[in-house]
Amino acid sequence: MAQAELKQRSVTPRRIKWGSVAPWLVLLIVAVIALWPMYWLYVTAFTPTTFSLKTPPDFFPVHADISNFQRLLSQATDYWSWGANSLTVSIVITLFHILFDTMAGYAFAKRKFPGRTILFWVVIGTMMIPTYVTLVPMYLVTQQLNLIDSLWAVILPGFANVFGIFLMRQYIQTLPTELLDAARIDGCGEMGVFWHVILPLCRPAVGALAIFTFVQHWNDFLWPLIVLQSSNHYTLSVGVASLQGEFTTDYGIIFAGAALAALPMIIFFLIFQRNFLSGVRMGAIKG
């Protein structure tokens, strides 16, 4: 009886628990929807223009080649300069964000001074001001500083960010204050506490902030378009947009330029993704 019962159990197929499968199906569908634009970007980049515009389009790279990239590098002679400019702007701004946003977040989270709460909410309130409202004042200041058509015109307005201050403040609030007191007892000043205690403990949040900042300024288009005038000073987003003709649009070259421009963002995210996820999760523990 025992052997027959065991045999019957082994033959009986397991029932699928749809309650546990459904979330994975939903996540799979959402992932496909989210990744589809990136997939279509690279399919079109590797498809010659004559085939990419046909109806219905090829959903798989049937006619794949590198002709679009060859034409891009032969016609857009400043393309690598655009990439170097975008990389310089994004890295410099990201480093300054990490420094200034973390320092401000530390002050709002752990330092006590008169008006701290009011000042914090005033800073947070500036997030409600639309970016377009500040374009004209920023342009006038940049013009008075003689920075038009230089990378400093793009870098200087991005030295700090309210969202970065908020993110770092929320994360630093979760750190034990006893660690800071112990460092002060050991002889550390405020800068010592910041460099040797706060920054090392904030690596997950710093990783999240670095990704947000790098991607935002790598993709920034409007402000660089306003202040940059020479082709060799363009960032990638402005340079790729300049490839569009007045009467015709070569989609092959544009998609090839966008495909190359997306690679650094993908690589940057893959490097810092662990810090990004843990920083966002742990920064939301305490408000």
HUNORWO-V930447 format. One record per helix or strand. SS is the DSSP state (h for helix, s for strand). FROM is the first residue (numbers start at 1). LEN is the number of residues. If there is no record, write none. Layout:
ss	from	len
SS	FROM	LEN
SS	FROM	LEN
//
This chain:
ss	from	len
h	2	10
h	18	28
s	47	1
h	49	4
s	64	1
h	67	9
h	79	32
h	116	13
h	131	14
h	152	7
h	162	11
h	177	9
h	190	12
h	203	16
h	222	6
h	231	3
h	236	7
h	251	33
//
